[in-house]
Amino acid sequence: MEVAFFGGTFTALPKKNQAELLEPLQPLLENGTLNSVRVSTRPDYIHDDHVAWLAHKGVRTIELGVQSMNDTVLAASGRGHASVDSLKAINCIKNHGLIVGAQLMPGLPGDTPVSSLSSLNQVISAGVDFLRIYPTVVLQGTELAERYSAGEFVPLTLERGINLCKILLQRAMQEGKPVIRIGLQADNGLNSESVRAGCWHPALGQLVRSRLYADLMCRFVPSGHRATVSCHPARLSDVVGMKQSNINIQAERGVELQVIQDVTLKMEELKIYTDNSTTIHSIISDLNYSIHEV
Protein backbone atom coordinates (compact mmCIF):
# COMPACT_ATOMS: atom_id res chain seq x y z
CA MET A 1 0.00 0.00 0.00
CA GLU A 2 1.21 3.48 -0.87
CA VAL A 3 0.19 6.97 0.21
CA ALA A 4 0.32 9.61 -2.55
CA PHE A 5 0.12 13.39 -2.31
CA PHE A 6 -1.07 14.82 -5.63
CA GLY A 7 -2.64 18.04 -6.87
CA GLY A 8 -0.03 20.48 -5.63
CA THR A 9 3.64 21.28 -5.20
CA PHE A 10 4.42 19.21 -2.13
CA THR A 11 7.98 20.41 -1.61
CA ALA A 12 6.90 24.07 -1.87
CA LEU A 13 4.85 23.72 1.30
CA PRO A 14 6.47 25.03 4.48
CA LYS A 15 8.67 22.32 5.97
CA LYS A 16 6.43 22.26 9.04
CA ASN A 17 3.39 21.38 6.92
CA GLN A 18 5.27 18.67 5.08
CA ALA A 19 6.30 17.15 8.38
CA GLU A 20 2.71 17.29 9.67
CA LEU A 21 1.61 15.27 6.63
CA LEU A 22 4.44 12.73 6.77
CA GLU A 23 4.86 12.14 10.52
CA PRO A 24 1.58 10.21 11.04
CA LEU A 25 2.72 7.78 8.34
CA GLN A 26 5.95 6.82 10.08
CA PRO A 27 4.50 4.10 12.40
CA LEU A 28 2.64 2.61 9.41
CA LEU A 29 5.85 2.50 7.38
CA GLU A 30 7.73 0.93 10.28
CA ASN A 31 5.19 -1.85 10.83
CA GLY A 32 4.79 -2.60 7.13
CA THR A 33 1.22 -1.39 6.73
CA LEU A 34 2.56 1.11 4.20
CA ASN A 35 5.32 0.35 1.72
CA SER A 36 6.05 3.83 0.43
CA VAL A 37 5.02 7.43 -0.04
CA ARG A 38 4.75 9.32 -3.34
CA VAL A 39 4.65 13.08 -3.88
CA SER A 40 4.39 15.38 -6.88
CA THR A 41 6.17 18.70 -7.20
CA ARG A 42 7.85 21.20 -9.51
CA PRO A 43 11.42 20.72 -10.77
CA ASP A 44 12.54 24.04 -9.27
CA TYR A 45 11.46 22.97 -5.78
CA ILE A 46 13.86 20.03 -5.55
CA HIS A 47 17.04 20.40 -3.49
CA ASP A 48 19.57 17.86 -2.29
CA ASP A 49 19.05 18.17 1.45
CA HIS A 50 15.29 18.25 1.04
CA VAL A 51 15.24 15.05 -1.03
CA ALA A 52 17.43 13.38 1.60
CA TRP A 53 14.91 14.38 4.28
CA LEU A 54 11.98 13.10 2.18
CA ALA A 55 13.75 9.77 1.66
CA HIS A 56 14.28 9.52 5.43
CA LYS A 57 10.52 10.07 5.88
CA GLY A 58 9.60 7.17 3.62
CA VAL A 59 9.13 8.94 0.30
CA ARG A 60 10.14 6.52 -2.47
CA THR A 61 8.73 8.21 -5.58
CA ILE A 62 8.77 11.83 -6.70
CA GLU A 63 6.85 12.94 -9.78
CA LEU A 64 8.00 16.11 -11.49
CA GLY A 65 5.80 18.48 -13.47
CA VAL A 66 8.37 18.84 -16.24
CA GLN A 67 5.74 19.63 -18.93
CA SER A 68 8.36 20.47 -21.58
CA MET A 69 12.12 20.47 -22.04
CA ASN A 70 11.95 23.39 -24.47
CA ASP A 71 12.78 26.68 -22.76
CA THR A 72 10.83 28.73 -25.31
CA VAL A 73 7.71 26.66 -24.60
CA LEU A 74 8.22 26.91 -20.83
CA ALA A 75 8.58 30.69 -21.03
CA ALA A 76 5.56 31.09 -23.31
CA SER A 77 3.51 29.00 -20.88
CA GLY A 78 4.59 30.94 -17.80
CA ARG A 79 5.95 27.84 -16.10
CA GLY A 80 8.55 29.74 -14.10
CA HIS A 81 11.30 27.16 -14.48
CA ALA A 82 13.72 26.09 -17.19
CA SER A 83 14.69 22.74 -18.67
CA VAL A 84 17.94 22.76 -16.71
CA ASP A 85 15.88 22.73 -13.49
CA SER A 86 14.23 19.51 -14.63
CA LEU A 87 17.57 17.89 -15.44
CA LYS A 88 19.01 18.89 -12.06
CA ALA A 89 15.91 17.63 -10.25
CA ILE A 90 15.92 14.26 -12.01
CA ASN A 91 19.61 13.82 -11.26
CA CYS A 92 19.16 14.82 -7.61
CA ILE A 93 16.30 12.39 -7.04
CA LYS A 94 18.15 9.54 -8.76
CA ASN A 95 21.27 10.20 -6.69
CA HIS A 96 19.24 9.56 -3.54
CA GLY A 97 18.03 6.21 -4.87
CA LEU A 98 14.42 7.31 -5.33
CA ILE A 99 12.07 6.59 -8.22
CA VAL A 100 11.44 9.61 -10.42
CA GLY A 101 8.59 10.19 -12.85
CA ALA A 102 8.11 12.97 -15.38
CA GLN A 103 4.81 14.52 -16.35
CA LEU A 104 4.84 15.92 -19.89
CA MET A 105 2.27 18.26 -21.42
CA PRO A 106 2.45 18.29 -25.23
CA GLY A 107 0.60 21.07 -27.00
CA LEU A 108 1.55 23.99 -24.75
CA PRO A 109 1.94 27.46 -26.32
CA GLY A 110 4.85 27.36 -28.75
CA ASP A 111 5.11 23.59 -28.64
CA THR A 112 5.32 21.43 -31.77
CA PRO A 113 5.21 17.67 -32.27
CA VAL A 114 8.97 17.76 -32.85
CA SER A 115 9.65 19.58 -29.57
CA SER A 116 7.23 17.27 -27.73
CA LEU A 117 9.15 14.22 -28.93
CA SER A 118 12.43 15.94 -28.07
CA SER A 119 11.16 16.59 -24.53
CA LEU A 120 10.28 12.91 -24.17
CA ASN A 121 13.69 11.81 -25.42
CA GLN A 122 15.46 14.21 -23.08
CA VAL A 123 13.74 13.06 -19.89
CA ILE A 124 14.28 9.43 -20.89
CA SER A 125 17.98 10.13 -21.45
CA ALA A 126 18.08 11.89 -18.07
CA GLY A 127 16.96 8.66 -16.40
CA VAL A 128 13.31 8.97 -15.46
CA ASP A 129 11.70 5.69 -14.42
CA PHE A 130 8.19 6.34 -15.76
CA LEU A 131 6.08 8.97 -17.50
CA ARG A 132 2.66 10.54 -17.58
CA ILE A 133 1.51 12.30 -20.74
CA TYR A 134 -1.11 15.00 -20.32
CA PRO A 135 -1.93 16.77 -23.61
CA THR A 136 -2.80 20.41 -23.02
CA VAL A 137 -6.46 21.25 -22.50
CA VAL A 138 -8.01 24.71 -22.30
CA LEU A 139 -10.09 25.06 -19.14
CA GLN A 140 -12.83 27.62 -18.65
CA GLY A 141 -11.83 30.68 -16.66
CA THR A 142 -8.08 30.41 -17.23
CA GLU A 143 -5.55 32.71 -18.89
CA LEU A 144 -5.10 30.07 -21.57
CA ALA A 145 -8.84 30.27 -22.30
CA GLU A 146 -8.49 34.02 -22.79
CA ARG A 147 -5.57 33.51 -25.17
CA TYR A 148 -7.57 30.87 -27.03
CA SER A 149 -10.56 33.23 -27.37
CA ALA A 150 -8.28 35.96 -28.66
CA GLY A 151 -6.84 33.65 -31.29
CA GLU A 152 -3.40 33.73 -29.65
CA PHE A 153 -3.31 30.00 -28.91
CA VAL A 154 -4.31 27.09 -31.13
CA PRO A 155 -4.67 23.89 -29.06
CA LEU A 156 -4.28 20.33 -30.23
CA THR A 157 -7.46 18.78 -31.54
CA LEU A 158 -8.43 15.37 -30.19
CA GLU A 159 -7.38 13.68 -33.44
CA ARG A 160 -3.99 15.41 -33.65
CA GLY A 161 -3.43 14.75 -29.95
CA ILE A 162 -4.11 11.03 -30.36
CA ASN A 163 -1.70 10.84 -33.30
CA LEU A 164 0.99 12.68 -31.33
CA CYS A 165 0.49 10.65 -28.17
CA LYS A 166 0.67 7.34 -30.03
CA ILE A 167 4.15 8.31 -31.26
CA LEU A 168 5.22 9.41 -27.77
CA LEU A 169 3.82 6.21 -26.25
CA GLN A 170 5.55 4.00 -28.80
CA ARG A 171 8.85 5.81 -28.24
CA ALA A 172 8.59 5.32 -24.47
CA MET A 173 7.78 1.64 -24.99
CA GLN A 174 10.81 1.25 -27.24
CA GLU A 175 12.95 2.58 -24.39
CA GLY A 176 11.23 0.39 -21.79
CA LYS A 177 9.78 3.34 -19.89
CA PRO A 178 6.22 2.79 -18.58
CA VAL A 179 3.65 5.45 -19.40
CA ILE A 180 1.34 5.07 -16.43
CA ARG A 181 -1.31 7.51 -17.66
CA ILE A 182 -2.28 9.40 -20.81
CA GLY A 183 -4.76 12.25 -20.40
CA LEU A 184 -6.18 13.96 -17.35
CA GLN A 185 -8.59 11.94 -15.25
CA ALA A 186 -12.22 12.94 -15.59
CA ASP A 187 -13.83 14.02 -12.33
CA ASN A 188 -16.40 16.51 -11.07
CA GLY A 189 -14.10 19.43 -11.88
CA LEU A 190 -12.88 18.18 -15.25
CA ASN A 191 -15.55 17.29 -17.78
CA SER A 192 -16.98 18.31 -21.13
CA GLU A 193 -18.40 21.50 -19.58
CA SER A 194 -15.18 22.72 -17.97
CA VAL A 195 -12.95 21.85 -20.93
CA ARG A 196 -13.12 24.65 -23.50
CA ALA A 197 -10.84 23.10 -26.13
CA GLY A 198 -7.83 20.86 -26.60
CA CYS A 199 -7.07 17.16 -26.60
CA TRP A 200 -9.37 15.75 -23.96
CA HIS A 201 -11.41 12.57 -23.69
CA PRO A 202 -12.32 10.64 -20.53
CA ALA A 203 -10.70 7.52 -22.03
CA LEU A 204 -7.85 9.15 -23.94
CA GLY A 205 -5.34 6.47 -22.96
CA GLN A 206 -7.44 3.74 -24.50
CA LEU A 207 -7.95 5.76 -27.67
CA VAL A 208 -4.19 6.18 -28.03
CA ARG A 209 -3.34 2.52 -27.40
CA SER A 210 -6.17 1.44 -29.68
CA ARG A 211 -4.77 3.60 -32.49
CA LEU A 212 -1.45 1.75 -32.31
CA TYR A 213 -3.19 -1.58 -32.81
CA ALA A 214 -5.35 -0.12 -35.58
CA ASP A 215 -2.23 1.04 -37.42
CA LEU A 216 -0.59 -2.35 -36.95
CA MET A 217 -3.59 -4.16 -38.41
CA CYS A 218 -3.85 -1.73 -41.33
CA ARG A 219 -0.23 -2.47 -42.17
CA PHE A 220 -0.20 -6.24 -41.85
CA VAL A 221 -3.78 -7.42 -42.46
CA PRO A 222 -4.29 -7.58 -46.24
CA SER A 223 -7.37 -5.75 -47.46
CA GLY A 224 -10.29 -7.67 -48.94
CA HIS A 225 -9.64 -10.83 -46.92
CA ARG A 226 -10.95 -12.66 -43.92
CA ALA A 227 -8.55 -12.50 -41.01
CA THR A 228 -8.30 -13.57 -37.40
CA VAL A 229 -6.22 -11.52 -35.00
CA SER A 230 -5.25 -12.80 -31.56
CA CYS A 231 -4.00 -10.63 -28.72
CA HIS A 232 -3.21 -10.79 -25.03
CA PRO A 233 -6.47 -10.82 -23.01
CA ALA A 234 -5.52 -7.57 -21.26
CA ARG A 235 -5.42 -5.78 -24.61
CA LEU A 236 -8.65 -7.15 -26.11
CA SER A 237 -10.63 -3.92 -25.70
CA ASP A 238 -7.76 -1.88 -27.16
CA VAL A 239 -7.49 -4.13 -30.21
CA VAL A 240 -11.25 -4.16 -30.84
CA GLY A 241 -11.39 -0.41 -30.24
CA MET A 242 -13.95 1.76 -28.49
CA LYS A 243 -17.40 0.93 -29.89
CA GLN A 244 -15.61 -1.60 -32.13
CA SER A 245 -13.90 1.22 -34.01
CA ASN A 246 -10.97 -0.93 -35.12
CA ILE A 247 -13.31 -3.63 -36.38
CA ASN A 248 -15.11 -0.95 -38.39
CA ILE A 249 -11.84 0.39 -39.82
CA GLN A 250 -11.02 -3.08 -41.10
CA ALA A 251 -14.52 -3.50 -42.51
CA GLU A 252 -13.98 -0.34 -44.55
CA ARG A 253 -10.91 -2.06 -46.00
CA GLY A 254 -13.01 -5.08 -46.93
CA VAL A 255 -11.63 -7.17 -44.08
CA GLU A 256 -13.92 -9.54 -42.19
CA LEU A 257 -12.08 -9.53 -38.89
CA GLN A 258 -12.33 -11.78 -35.86
CA VAL A 259 -10.42 -10.96 -32.66
CA ILE A 260 -9.57 -13.71 -30.16
CA GLN A 261 -7.46 -13.94 -27.00
CA ASP A 262 -4.10 -15.66 -26.59
CA VAL A 263 -2.38 -15.64 -23.20
CA THR A 264 0.95 -16.64 -24.76
CA LEU A 265 1.30 -13.34 -26.58
CA LYS A 266 3.03 -10.29 -25.15
CA MET A 267 0.95 -7.20 -24.42
CA GLU A 268 2.29 -5.40 -27.47
CA GLU A 269 1.89 -8.29 -29.93
CA LEU A 270 -0.74 -9.35 -32.42
CA LYS A 271 -0.84 -12.73 -34.15
CA ILE A 272 -2.45 -12.37 -37.55
CA TYR A 273 -4.00 -15.37 -39.33
CA THR A 274 -4.91 -15.06 -42.99
CA ASP A 275 -5.61 -17.64 -45.69
CA ASN A 276 -1.95 -17.96 -46.55
CA SER A 277 0.06 -17.19 -43.43
CA THR A 278 0.32 -16.71 -39.69
CA THR A 279 2.56 -13.90 -38.49
CA ILE A 280 3.29 -12.10 -35.22
CA HIS A 281 3.81 -8.33 -35.16
CA SER A 282 4.52 -5.78 -32.44
CA ILE A 283 3.35 -2.21 -31.98
CA ILE A 284 6.83 -1.48 -30.59
CA SER A 285 9.03 -2.66 -33.43
CA ASP A 286 6.79 -3.01 -36.49
CA LEU A 287 5.38 0.50 -36.86
CA ASN A 288 7.38 3.34 -38.38
CA TYR A 289 6.07 6.81 -37.63
CA SER A 290 7.21 10.23 -38.76
CA ILE A 291 6.61 12.98 -36.22
CA HIS A 292 6.12 15.38 -39.13
CA GLU A 293 2.90 13.57 -40.06
CA VAL A 294 1.10 14.79 -36.91
N, C-alpha and C positions, 0 to 999 in steps of 0.2 A: 504494500500500500504506500502511496506517495501523497504528500500534501503539495499543492501548487498554488502559487500566488500570481495571478494574471490580472490584466486590465490596468496596469499602471507601471510606473518606473520604481521598482522596489528599492533599488539602491540609492534613489534620490530622497527617500524618506529620511527624516532625522534618525540617527543611529539608535536613539532611545526607542522610537516606534518600531524599528526593525527588530530590536531585541524583545520588545513586548509581544511581537508576533511569533518569534522563533523560540523563546524560552519555554512556553507551555508544551512544545513538541519534544523537548529534550528527553523527558522520561519515556515517552513513547518510542523514540529512536533507540534508547538504551535497552528497553525490554523487547525490542523487535517487532512491536506493533506497527511501527512505520519503518520503511526501508530507506526513504530519502525525502528530500525537499527540493522543489523546483521553483525558480523565480524568473520573471521576465524584467528586462530593463533596457536602458539605452546604452549604446557603446561608449558614450562620453561620461558615463557614471560608473565606470569600472576602474578600480585602482588595486594595486597589488596587495596592500595590507587589508583592504576591505574584502577582497576575494578570499584571502587566508582566513579571515574571521568568519565569513559565510561557510567555508568548508568545515571549520571547527564546529559550527552550529548545525551541521547535518545537511547543508545544501550540496546536492550532487549534480544538478543541472542548472545552467543559466542560459536563457534564451535572449538573444540580442535583436532589437529592432533595427537591423541594418538598413532595410528598405532598398538601398541602392549603393553601389560602389562607384558611382559616377558623381564627382563633386559638383558638376554643373546641375545635375538633377537634384541633388541634395539641397543646393542653394536655392534653386527655383521653387522647391517645395517647402522651404522654411524649416528644414529639419534641425538646424542648429548644430550639426556635427559634420565631420568630414570622413572620407573613406579611410584615412589613416587612423582615425579613432576606432573604427571597426576592426582593423587589422591588429592594433595594439590590444584591444579588448579580447579578441579571439586568442591571441598569443598568451595573454595574461591568464585567462581561464584555463587554457590547456596546460600551462606551466604548473598549475596547482592541482592537476590531475582530475579536473572536473569535466563533465560532458557539456559541450557548447552547441547550441542550435542557432541558426540564423533565420530571421524572418525577412523575406524579400517582398517588395511591392512593385511589380512591373506596371508600367502605364502611368507613372507619376509625371508631373509637368516636365517637359524636356526629355523624357525617356523615349527610347526607341527599342524595337526588338533586339537590335544588335547590342545596345548597352545593357539591356536586361540579361541577355545571355552572358555578356562579359561579367556582370555582377555575380551571376551564379558561379561562373568559372573561378572568379577571384576568391569567393568565400570557401569554395571547395578546396582550392589550392592552399588557402590559409589554414585548413584543417578542421572545419566544422564537422560535427558528427551527424547532424540531421538538419533538415530544412522545413520551413513552412513557406508556401507561396500564396500571397494574398494580392491578387490583381486589384488595382485602384478602383474604388467606387466613389461616386459623388453623393454625399449625404446632404439631405435638406438642412438648411440653416448654417452651413459652413462657408468658410472663405472660398473653398474650392467650388462650391455651388455658385457663388457670386461670379467667379472667374469663368465658370462654364456658361452662365447666363449671358455674360458679356462677350462670349465668343473667344475668350483668351485661353481656353483650355478645351482640348478635344480628347475625351476619354476613349479607352478601348471599348469597342462593342463586345457583346457576349461572344460572337463568332470569332472575332480577331483574338480575343482573350483566350478562348479555348485553343486556337491554333498556336498561340504563343506558349501557353502553359504546357501543351503536349510536348513541345520541343524542350522546354526547361525540365519537365519531368523525365523525359527520356535521357537527357544529358546527365541528370542526377543519378538515374538508375545505372547508366554506363559506368559511373564512378563509384557505384556501391553506396551512395548516400541516400538514406531513407527520406522521402518527402512525407511527413506525417499528417499534413493537411494542405489542401488547395481550396482557397476561398474562405471568406469569413463565415462563421457559423450563424445561421438564422436564429434569431430570438425575438423577444418582444420589442426590442429597440432597433432591430435590423430586419427589415422586411421590404416588400415591394412598395410600400407607402413612404418609407424613410429614405430609400435609395432613389436618387434623382436620375442617375445615369451611371454608365460604366459596366464593367464585366462582373455581374453578380447573378448568381442562381443558388437556391438553397442546396442543390446537389452538384455544385460545380466540379468537385473532385471526380465524381462518377462520370460526368460528361467528358472530362479530359481523358480519363483512362479509357473510356469507351471509344473515344476518337482514335486512340492508338490501335486498338484492335480492329476498328473499322478500316483504317488505312492498311493494316497488315492483310486483312482479307481481300481488300480491293487489289492489292498487289499480287497475291498468290493464289486466289481462287479464280479460275478462268471463267469469263463471262459466258452466259448461255448454257451452263451445265448444272447438273445436280451436284451437290457437294455436302459432305458432312464435316463439321468442325468440332473437335473435342478440345476442352480446356479444363484447367483446374477448377474444382467445384467452387472455390472462393471467388473466382472471376467470372462465373456464369452470367450474372446480371450485367457485368461490364461488356462481355462479348455480345450478348443479345442486344444490349443497348436499352436506354430508357424508352418505354413504350414500344419496344421492339424496333427501335430506329435502325440498328445495324442489319436486322433481318430485312427491313424495308429497303435499305440501300442496296443490298444484294439482289433483291427482287427487281429493282430498277435496272440492274445489270443483266437480268434474265437468269439469275441464279436461284434455284430452289434449294434453300439452305436449311440444314438441320444442325442444331447445336447440342452436343452431349457432354457429359462430364467424364474426366479421367484423372484419378488421383495421382497417377504416376507422372503427370506433367508438372513442370515448374509453373509458378504463377504467371510468368511472362510469356509462356509458350502456347502455341496453337498447333494441333495436329490436323492437317487438312487431307481429307480423303476425297479423291475424285475418281472418275471411271478408270483412269490410267495410272494413278500414282497415289502414294501416301507420303507426305512430307511434314516435317516439323519446322516451324519458324518462330522467331522471337521478336517481340516488340523492341527489345534492347539492341539487337545486332542486325536485324533484317529490314530496318526502315532507314532511309536516308533523307533527312530534311535539310532544307536551306532556310536559314533564318530570314532571308530576304523575301521569302514567299508570304510572310505573315502580313 
